[in-house]
Amino acid sequence: MHAADVAKAIELLLLADAKTIAGQAFNCYERYIAEQEVARIAKELTKSNSSIADLNRGPKHQISTRKIQAIGMTFGGDGLLRQTVEELVKAHHPK
């Protein structure tokens, strides 16, 4: 989970009506991201011809975030993941 999404969720909960969220637990998790997914994005960005094996079977279960989304949370999604990987690639391979 990206730190920007964590900060957004914290702000949302701090500003929410206390009566609505009192005693509640909220999952703050966008989705499972496998190392091979990050590697594929980095491969594409660097135009590498490396091979990436599909060794990760993924999670047995996804965590439900319906409660936090119901009070207005939206996650950064694939766009934020790609942006983050691109920033990391650029930091390690400056032009």
Long-range contacts (C-beta under 8 A, 24 or more apart in sequence): 1-28, 1-29, 1-30, 1-75, 2-30, 2-76, 2-80, 2-81, 2-84, 4-76, 4-80, 5-30, 5-75, 5-76, 5-80, 8-73, 8-74, 9-68, 9-73, 12-68, 12-71, 12-72, 12-73, 13-68, 13-71, 16-71, 20-71, 21-71, 24-67, 26-65, 26-67, 26-68, 27-63, 27-64, 27-65, 27-67, 27-68, 28-65, 28-68, 28-73, 29-63, 29-65, 30-65, 30-75, 30-76, 30-77, 31-62, 31-75, 32-58, 32-59, 32-62, 33-81, 34-58, 37-81, 38-81, 38-85, 41-81, 41-82, 41-85, 41-86, 42-85, 42-88, 42-89, 45-85, 45-86, 45-89, 46-89, 46-93
